[in-house]
Amino acid sequence: MHTKGGRTECTLRNDPRLIAGVGAVVSYAASRAGLVEWDQTEFAALTEEACRETLLTLTRISERDQAVQLAVSDYPGRVEVTIEPAGGKGIRGLHGRAAVHAVEGVCRTLQRKNVDRVLCESLPHSFRMKLIKYCAGPKTAVGD
């Protein structure tokens, strides 16, 4: 495990090739944070799902291609993924309110899965979703 965190940021459009790449970035960060291989794989897949569902929802509601800003940060003992609309302008009008409401649904779905913490911040015409996965503590043998 390393002592200094790393951060990767990118802008994603609704393209399956880019979303698949998210899994590799998250898996790498989770490995650096010290997560076991099973948790790395599962958290990467759940992050891909979050990106895919968020982009599909935003594109469907706004009726035009949307992009999200993704930031993956690793720290000793945890990895964090932040997803928010790209460009910093949010989504205006009724589309913005509908998108925020729909993304809150994505957050609720992720809370029922194996993500340790899901934070969904509603902003005027925007949102910020944060997924956090912690390392399991070191396993001890029975009797230790």
Secondary structure, 3 states (H helix, E strand, C coil): CCCCCEEEEEEEECCHHHHHHHHHHHHHHHHHHCCCHHHHHHHHHHHHHHHHHHHHHHHHHHCCCCEEEEEEEEECCEEEEEEEECCCCCCCHHHHHHHHHHHHHHHHHHHCCCCCEEEEEEECCEEEEEEEEECCCCCCCCCC
